[in-house]
Amino acid sequence: MVKLMLDGLGGNCRGKKRAQTRSNESAIECFHVNAQLSSDLGNIGKFDFRKIFCLLRYCGEAIWCRFRYCADTFYYIPAPPKRIAFYRDLLVLLLCRPFFRHIIFHWEAGGLGAWVRDCASGWERWLAQRLLGSPTLSITLAESLSHDAIYFKSKRIRVAPNGIPDPCPEFEVSVLPVRLARLARRLQLLEQKTASTVGGDAYRVVFLAHCTREKGVFDALSAVALANQKLEAQNPSARITLTVAGAFLREDERQEFDSWQREHPGIADYAGFLGAEAKQQLLRESDCLCFPSYYPAEAQPVSIVEAMAFGLAIVATNWRGISELLPENYLFLISDHNPSVIAQALIESMQADVAAELRLHYRTSLTAEVYVKNMSGAFQSLRHIAS
């Protein structure tokens, strides 16, 4: 999201002469400090002394940009509700905040305010309000995700949902006709009451996220198994398969998944962590995304946006900002992560013609262009304060 924003607003202005960046008075100048601390997924959220030295260097770069380019606004993405990441934010804001006139927080993760209120110690809450409190602007992904911005007493709040570049520009020509043909075959198949399985007509469900319990991977597995049991009783010709795509962050959960696969052969396969091309191919060949997340820091998962771009049916929990990503009154939002409820939603989604509707919703609300426009509008709202 940061890269999309930078590219859309004209790129990183560091290294350019001041006159070059002021060619358009209405332009927004961005001076980016790439504050990456973790080298891989397994390293995220873990303490390492080397990270402290990197963080100090990044803070120094930000302060240097403040004076070198007269950049008086500090844009920052606060941590999810994890103590080590929370301490990182405190250190960054302790060092940087005194130098900047305006503070902008972009709440890409949710739940920090509730964590500080309910789980932090008294001195942590005091520091949080001193260093994170009263930002000039908070940008949230949805109205329902404004709790953190409100808790930290933001002076103003703007909503800017995530968006992505169109990963399937050929949708209407090559993807939608295939989806409609597969739907027609499924409807015909579901009307039959005797076994007459046609090869390749399984309903292809994908789980696309970090493979953790809280993201819903095991609920998705259980739901697909239950759905197949129900379908076997109702119509032996219909079946559902699941492809799990993403990285396991814990070895015990990977072992549990392997054990589940051995006990339920032929239902689920594991694709691992996929690069962009492989992921797009998987989405093109799948029929439905199953995303029964109850992850505490969930906000607006990009995998749901990607699924809409490819016209997949989506079965997801009504959790955090997920409902505001989808069209109003969307049918397959479930109230909890009960596998039986998810299974029924999957069966019902097999008969739903939602590909064109979801694709249209993506095109009108969740493209990279819309995202950059919303972010630009949020930043522009500070102009009259600075003037």
C-alpha positions in Angstrom: 0.0 0.0 0.0 2.9 2.4 0.8 4.5 1.7 -2.6 1.2 2.2 -4.4 0.7 5.5 -2.6 4.3 6.7 -3.4 4.0 5.7 -7.1 0.6 7.4 -7.4 1.7 10.6 -5.8 4.8 11.0 -7.9 7.4 8.8 -6.3 10.0 9.3 -3.6 11.3 12.9 -3.7 14.5 12.2 -1.7 17.6 13.0 -3.7 15.7 15.5 -5.9 16.5 19.2 -5.7 13.8 21.3 -4.0 13.0 23.2 -7.2 12.3 19.9 -9.0 9.7 18.8 -6.4 7.8 22.2 -6.5 6.9 22.2 -10.1 3.2 21.8 -9.1 2.1 23.7 -6.1 -0.8 21.3 -5.5 1.4 18.3 -5.6 2.1 16.2 -2.6 5.8 15.6 -1.9 6.8 12.4 -0.3 10.2 11.7 1.2 10.2 8.0 2.0 12.3 6.2 4.6 12.1 2.5 4.0 12.0 1.3 7.6 12.1 -2.4 7.0 13.2 -4.3 10.0 12.4 -8.0 9.2 14.1 -10.0 6.5 11.3 -12.6 6.3 7.9 -13.6 7.7 9.3 -15.6 10.5 11.3 -12.6 11.8 8.3 -10.3 12.0 7.5 -9.3 15.6 10.6 -10.8 17.1 13.1 -8.9 19.1 16.6 -8.5 17.7 19.2 -5.9 18.9 20.2 -5.2 15.3 16.7 -3.9 14.7 17.2 -1.2 17.3 20.3 0.1 15.4 18.3 0.0 12.2 15.4 1.8 13.8 17.7 4.6 15.1 19.2 5.0 11.6 15.7 5.3 10.1 14.7 7.9 12.6 17.8 9.8 11.8 16.9 9.7 8.1 13.4 11.0 8.8 14.7 13.9 10.9 17.2 14.7 8.2 14.4 14.9 5.6 12.6 17.2 8.0 15.3 19.8 7.7 16.7 19.0 4.3 13.4 19.2 2.5 11.3 21.3 5.0 9.0 18.3 5.3 6.9 19.2 8.3 4.4 16.3 8.2 5.3 12.8 9.5 3.3 9.9 8.0 3.5 6.6 10.0 1.7 3.2 10.1 1.2 2.2 13.7 1.7 -1.3 14.9 -0.8 -4.1 15.4 -1.5 -5.0 19.0 1.8 -6.7 19.8 4.0 -5.5 22.6 7.3 -5.5 20.8 5.9 -3.7 17.8 4.2 -1.3 20.2 7.5 -0.5 21.9 9.0 0.1 18.4 6.3 2.7 17.7 7.0 4.4 21.1 10.7 4.7 20.3 10.1 6.1 16.8 7.6 8.7 18.0 9.7 9.6 21.0 12.6 10.5 18.6 10.7 11.9 15.6 7.5 13.5 16.8 9.1 16.6 18.4 10.5 17.6 15.0 7.3 17.5 13.0 4.4 20.0 12.9 1.8 17.4 11.7 1.4 13.7 12.5 -0.5 11.4 10.2 -1.3 7.8 11.3 -2.5 5.3 8.7 -4.2 2.5 10.5 -3.5 -0.5 8.3 -3.9 -2.9 11.3 -6.7 -2.8 13.9 -7.0 -3.3 17.6 -4.1 -1.2 19.1 -6.4 1.1 21.0 -8.4 -1.7 22.6 -5.1 -3.5 23.5 -3.7 -0.4 25.1 -6.9 0.1 27.1 -7.3 -3.5 28.2 -3.9 -5.1 28.3 -1.3 -2.4 28.7 0.1 -1.3 32.1 -0.5 2.1 33.5 2.8 3.5 32.4 2.4 2.0 28.9 -1.1 3.7 28.6 0.4 7.0 29.7 3.2 6.8 27.2 0.8 5.7 24.4 -1.4 8.7 24.9 1.7 11.1 25.1 3.3 9.7 21.9 0.4 8.4 19.9 -2.3 10.7 21.1 -3.8 13.7 19.2 -2.4 13.1 15.7 -3.4 15.8 13.2 -4.9 13.2 10.9 -5.8 9.5 11.1 -6.5 7.6 7.9 -8.6 4.4 8.4 -9.6 1.7 6.0 -13.3 1.8 6.9 -15.7 3.6 9.2 -15.9 0.5 11.4 -12.2 0.6 11.8 -12.0 4.0 13.3 -11.8 2.8 17.0 -8.1 3.3 17.2 -8.2 6.8 15.7 -10.9 7.7 18.1 -9.2 6.2 21.1 -6.0 8.2 20.4 -8.1 11.4 20.0 -7.3 12.1 16.4 -8.1 15.7 15.4 -9.6 14.5 12.1 -10.3 11.1 10.6 -10.5 10.2 6.9 -11.5 6.8 5.3 -9.4 5.4 2.5 -10.0 1.7 1.7 -7.1 -0.3 0.3 -6.9 -0.8 -3.4 -4.7 -2.7 -5.9 -3.7 -2.4 -9.5 -6.0 -4.5 -11.7 -4.5 -8.0 -11.7 -7.1 -9.3 -14.3 -7.6 -6.6 -17.0 -8.8 -9.4 -19.4 -11.7 -10.4 -17.0 -14.6 -9.6 -19.3 -13.1 -11.3 -22.3 -11.4 -14.5 -20.9 -12.4 -15.0 -17.2 -16.1 -14.1 -16.9 -17.2 -16.5 -19.8 -15.4 -19.4 -18.1 -17.0 -18.5 -14.7 -20.5 -18.4 -16.2 -19.9 -21.7 -18.0 -18.7 -23.4 -14.9 -21.7 -22.0 -12.9 -24.1 -23.4 -15.6 -22.5 -26.8 -15.3 -22.7 -26.7 -11.5 -26.4 -25.8 -11.5 -27.1 -28.6 -13.9 -25.1 -31.0 -11.8 -26.8 -29.9 -8.5 -30.2 -30.6 -10.0 -29.3 -34.2 -10.5 -29.8 -36.7 -7.7 -27.7 -39.6 -8.9 -23.9 -39.8 -9.3 -22.6 -38.6 -12.6 -19.5 -36.7 -11.8 -18.0 -34.8 -14.6 -14.2 -34.5 -14.4 -13.0 -31.1 -13.4 -16.3 -29.8 -12.1 -15.4 -29.7 -8.5 -16.1 -26.4 -6.8 -12.6 -25.0 -6.3 -12.3 -23.1 -3.1 -9.1 -21.2 -2.1 -7.8 -20.0 1.3 -5.3 -17.2 0.6 -3.6 -15.7 3.7 -1.0 -16.5 6.4 -1.9 -20.0 7.4 -2.7 -19.5 11.1 -5.6 -20.6 13.2 -6.8 -17.0 13.8 -6.8 -16.3 10.0 -9.2 -19.3 9.7 -7.2 -21.9 7.9 -8.4 -24.8 10.1 -12.0 -23.6 10.1 -11.9 -23.5 6.3 -10.6 -27.1 6.3 -13.3 -28.3 8.6 -16.0 -26.4 6.6 -15.0 -28.0 3.3 -15.0 -31.4 4.9 -18.5 -30.8 6.3 -19.7 -29.4 3.1 -18.6 -32.5 1.2 -20.5 -34.7 3.7 -23.7 -32.7 3.1 -23.2 -32.8 -0.6 -22.6 -36.5 -0.6 -26.0 -37.0 1.1 -27.8 -34.6 -1.2 -26.0 -35.1 -4.5 -23.1 -37.5 -4.9 -22.0 -35.7 -8.1 -21.1 -32.5 -6.4 -17.9 -31.9 -4.4 -15.7 -29.2 -3.1 -11.9 -29.0 -3.1 -9.7 -26.6 -1.1 -6.3 -25.1 -2.0 -4.5 -23.5 0.9 -2.0 -20.8 -0.3 0.2 -19.0 2.2 3.0 -19.5 4.6 2.7 -21.3 7.9 4.2 -19.1 10.7 4.2 -21.8 13.3 5.7 -25.3 12.9 3.0 -26.9 15.2 0.3 -25.6 13.0 2.0 -26.9 9.8 2.2 -30.3 11.5 -1.5 -30.1 12.4 -2.3 -29.3 8.8 -0.3 -32.2 7.5 -2.0 -34.5 9.9 -5.4 -33.2 8.8 -4.5 -33.9 5.2 -3.6 -37.5 5.9 -6.9 -38.0 7.7 -8.9 -36.4 4.9 -7.3 -37.4 1.7 -8.3 -35.7 -1.6 -10.0 -32.7 0.0 -7.2 -30.1 0.4 -3.9 -29.4 -1.1 -1.2 -27.0 0.0 0.3 -24.6 -2.6 2.7 -22.8 -0.2 3.5 -19.1 -0.4 2.9 -18.0 -4.0 4.5 -15.3 -6.1 2.4 -12.8 -8.0 2.0 -14.9 -11.3 1.3 -18.2 -9.5 -1.2 -16.5 -7.2 -3.0 -14.9 -10.2 -3.2 -18.2 -11.9 -4.7 -19.8 -8.8 -7.3 -17.1 -8.5 -8.1 -17.4 -12.2 -8.7 -21.2 -11.8 -10.6 -21.0 -8.5 -14.3 -20.5 -7.9 -14.5 -19.1 -4.4 -12.3 -17.6 -1.7 -13.0 -18.8 1.9 -11.7 -16.4 4.5 -13.2 -17.1 7.9 -10.7 -14.9 9.8 -11.0 -13.8 13.4 -7.5 -12.4 13.6 -7.5 -9.6 16.2 -5.5 -7.2 14.1 -7.5 -7.9 10.9 -8.4 -4.8 8.9 -9.2 -5.1 5.2 -7.4 -8.2 3.7 -6.0 -7.6 0.3 -6.7 -11.2 -0.6 -10.5 -10.3 -0.6 -9.8 -7.4 -2.9 -7.8 -9.7 -5.2 -10.6 -12.3 -5.2 -13.1 -9.6 -6.2 -10.9 -8.5 -9.1 -11.0 -12.1 -10.4 -14.8 -12.4 -9.8 -14.6 -15.2 -7.2 -17.4 -15.8 -4.9 -16.3 -14.9 -1.3 -17.3 -16.6 1.9 -15.9 -14.6 4.8 -16.6 -13.7 8.4 -18.2 -10.4 9.2 -15.1 -9.3 11.1 -13.4 -5.9 11.4 -13.5 -4.1 8.1 -14.4 -7.1 5.9 -18.0 -6.2 5.5 -17.2 -2.7 4.1 -14.9 -4.2 1.5 -17.8 -6.1 0.0 -21.0 -4.9 -1.8 -23.8 -3.8 0.5 -26.0 -6.7 1.7 -23.6 -9.3 0.4 -25.0 -12.7 0.9 -22.1 -14.8 2.1 -20.8 -12.9 5.1 -21.1 -15.2 8.2 -21.5 -14.1 11.7 -18.9 -16.4 13.3 -16.3 -18.9 12.4 -18.4 -22.0 13.1 -17.4 -24.6 10.4 -21.0 -25.8 10.0 -22.1 -22.2 9.2 -19.2 -21.8 6.8 -20.0 -25.1 5.1 -23.5 -24.1 4.4 -22.4 -20.8 3.0 -20.0 -22.6 0.7 -22.7 -24.9 -0.6 -25.0 -21.9 -1.2 -22.3 -19.9 -2.9 -21.9 -22.8 -5.5 -25.2 -21.6 -7.0 -24.6 -17.9 -6.9 -24.0 -15.7 -9.9 -21.9 -13.0 -8.3 -18.8 -12.8 -10.5 -19.8 -9.7 -12.5 -21.2 -7.9 -9.4 -18.0 -8.4 -7.4 -15.8 -7.5 -10.3 -17.8 -4.2 -10.8 -17.5 -3.4 -7.1 -13.7 -3.8 -7.4 -13.5 -1.6 -10.4 -15.6 1.2 -8.9 -14.2 1.2 -5.3 -11.0 -0.8 -4.8 -8.6 -0.1 -7.7 -5.1 1.5 -7.2 -6.4 4.7 -8.8 -9.3 5.0 -6.3 -6.9 4.3 -3.4 -4.4 6.9 -4.5 -7.2 9.4 -5.1 -8.6 8.8 -1.5 -5.1 9.1 0.0 -4.4 12.3 -1.9 -7.7 13.7 -0.7 -6.9 12.9 2.9 -3.5 14.6 2.6 -4.9 17.6 0.8 -7.3 18.1 3.7 -4.4 19.3 5.8 -3.5 22.1 3.4 -5.6 24.8 5.0 -4.0 23.9 8.3 -0.5 24.4 6.9 -1.4 27.6 5.1 
